[in-house]
Amino acid sequence: MAKLKMYETATHRYVPAGKDVWGQQVWAAYLKLPGGEVLAGYRYRRTAKDFARLRKLYGPRTPLARWEECPPELVATG
């Protein structure tokens, strides 16, 4: 498997955090603040397949986010 890279936006930095209880990749989101970074939670990164499925369900003009929230209790660490 290829090594997962870090993603960065203007407000957040996303690093691989492991998998959830079902084996799906989870990312840790860090909020960028002037004094440093703070853990903002865990997220799933939607794939092209996810976007296609959601656009078919909700319509092509519905705005969709790349990152989806993941409850912290579902993240399997260690």
N, C-alpha and C positions, 0 to 999 in steps of 0.2 A: 504494500500500500504506500502511496506517495505521502511524503511528510506534509502535514497541514500547515498552511501559512497563516500569518497574522493579518487581520484586516484593520484598516484605520479609516475613520471619517473625521470630519471637522470637530465633532463633539465626543466620539467614542473610539475606544480601541478594543478589538475583539481578538481573544486568544483561545486556542483549543483548550477545553476544560474536561474532556473525557466523553463519556456516553451516558445516555439516560437509561432507565431500567429496561427499555425495549431495544437498546443497542443503537439508537440514533445519535449522531454526533451533536454535542452541546458545546457552546462557546461561552466564555466568561466575558461580560461586557464591562469595561472600565470607563467611567465618566471622566473626561479630562477637565480638571479644574486648575486655576492658577497656582495653587499650593501643592498640587500633585494629582494622582489618580485615585478614584474611589470605586470599589466594586459596585456596579449598578444592577447586577443580576445575571441570570443565565438566559441564553437565547438559542434558538434554532435558526439556521440559515436556510431560507427557502431556495430550492433548486428550480431549474427551468421547468421540470416536470410538475412541480408544485404550482408554479405560476400558470401553466397551461390548464391544470385541473381547476384552479380557482377562477380563472377568467372564463372558462366554460360554464362554471356554476353561477358566477355573479355578473358576467358580461365583460366585454373588452374595455369598457370605459371606467370601470371601478378601480380606484387607486389601491395598490397593494404594496405593503412594506417588504423589504428584503429580509428583515430580522423579525422573528416571532418570539414572544416571551415563553420561557420554560420555568415552571415552578421549581424552586431549589430542592424540594424534597424528592424530586424525580431524578436528580443528578447522582449517578453512581461514581463516587470518587474513590481513589485508592487502588 
